Amino acid sequence: MRPLNTSFTTLFLAFLAFLSFALAYSGDMTYHMVTQSRTCGNAYNKMGNWDPVVALSPEMMIRLGRPKCGTWIGIWNPVTKTKWNAMIMDTCSKCLKYDISVSAHLFYNITKGYFPPPGGRFKYGAVRVDWGGVAVGG
């Protein structure tokens, strides 16, 4: 077996990282207390507030006619310059099309400790983020 060309591998991985946000969505991110997944069922009910999980809007969750349960997206906060990955595990009923809701711990990490005051349609307030992934077409 031939060893991988490290410069090609590095370039390819950088391209994939870029591609994951080349078609990213932009929306408000809020957080919720993770209890049970109404959309994804029992397989995801062992997840908790410390897990990197996300709920998508109804429009994005059932895109192309099937739920996106168990797939991963990347979330980028342009203010704090932080990127985290999260597994899709539920539907956020109050989210507009490109909004997302994440676990409290993930929200804390992405915002570097900033918790916005309550307001608007979200119980816990929200911050603007970019997000995307192959499973959701962005």
C-alpha positions in Angstrom: 0.0 0.0 0.0 1.4 3.4 -1.0 1.6 6.1 1.7 -0.8 9.1 1.3 0.7 12.3 -0.1 0.4 14.5 3.0 0.2 17.8 1.1 -2.6 16.4 -1.0 -4.4 15.0 2.0 -4.1 18.3 3.9 -5.4 20.2 0.9 -8.3 17.8 0.4 -9.3 18.0 4.1 -9.1 21.8 3.9 -11.3 21.8 0.8 -13.9 19.6 2.6 -14.0 21.9 5.6 -14.5 24.9 3.3 -17.2 23.0 1.3 -19.1 22.3 4.5 -19.7 26.0 4.8 -19.7 27.1 1.2 -23.4 26.4 1.0 -24.1 27.1 4.7 -27.3 28.5 6.1 -27.5 31.5 8.4 -30.1 31.7 11.2 -30.7 32.3 14.9 -29.4 29.7 17.3 -31.1 29.3 20.7 -30.8 26.5 23.2 -33.2 24.1 24.9 -33.2 21.6 27.7 -32.7 18.2 26.2 -35.4 15.7 27.4 -36.7 13.4 24.8 -36.8 13.4 21.0 -40.3 13.7 19.8 -39.1 13.4 16.2 -36.3 10.8 16.3 -37.6 8.4 18.9 -36.2 6.2 21.6 -32.7 5.8 20.0 -32.0 9.4 20.8 -33.7 9.7 24.2 -30.4 8.9 26.0 -29.0 12.2 24.9 -28.8 15.0 27.4 -27.8 18.7 27.9 -24.1 17.8 27.8 -24.3 16.2 24.4 -23.7 18.1 21.1 -27.2 17.8 19.8 -29.3 20.1 17.6 -33.0 20.5 16.6 -33.8 21.9 13.2 -36.9 23.7 12.0 -39.8 21.6 10.7 -38.9 22.6 7.1 -35.3 21.6 7.3 -35.9 18.5 9.5 -38.1 16.7 6.9 -36.2 18.0 3.8 -36.5 15.6 0.9 -39.3 13.7 2.6 -37.2 12.0 5.4 -36.1 13.1 8.9 -32.4 13.8 9.3 -32.1 12.0 12.6 -28.5 11.0 13.6 -26.7 13.0 10.9 -24.2 15.8 11.8 -24.0 19.4 10.9 -21.3 22.0 11.6 -22.1 25.2 13.4 -20.0 28.4 13.0 -20.2 31.4 15.2 -18.7 34.3 13.3 -18.4 36.5 16.4 -16.4 34.1 18.6 -14.8 32.3 15.6 -15.8 28.9 17.0 -17.0 25.8 15.1 -18.7 22.8 16.6 -20.4 19.7 15.2 -23.8 18.6 16.4 -26.0 15.6 15.8 -29.5 16.2 14.6 -32.0 14.7 17.1 -35.2 16.7 17.1 -37.5 19.3 15.6 -37.6 22.9 16.9 -41.2 23.9 16.5 -40.6 27.6 17.2 -37.6 27.9 14.7 -38.0 29.6 11.4 -36.6 27.8 8.4 -32.9 28.4 9.0 -32.9 28.6 12.8 -31.6 25.9 15.1 -31.8 25.0 18.7 -28.9 23.3 20.5 -28.3 21.7 23.9 -27.4 24.2 26.6 -23.8 23.0 26.9 -23.2 23.2 23.2 -24.7 26.7 23.2 -22.3 27.7 26.0 -19.3 26.4 24.0 -20.3 28.0 20.7 -20.9 31.4 22.3 -18.0 31.1 24.7 -20.2 31.5 27.8 -22.6 34.2 26.5 -26.2 33.5 27.4 -28.5 36.1 25.7 -31.5 37.5 27.6 -34.9 36.0 26.7 -36.7 37.7 23.9 -38.7 37.3 20.7 -40.1 33.9 19.9 -37.4 32.0 21.9 -37.6 31.3 25.6 -33.8 31.8 26.1 -32.9 34.4 23.5 -30.7 33.7 20.4 -27.5 34.5 18.6 -26.8 34.5 14.8 -24.8 31.6 13.5 -23.9 29.9 10.2 -24.5 26.2 9.9 -24.6 23.4 7.3 -23.8 19.9 6.3 -24.2 17.3 3.6 -27.3 15.8 5.1 -29.2 19.1 5.0 -28.0 20.3 1.6 -25.8 23.1 2.9 
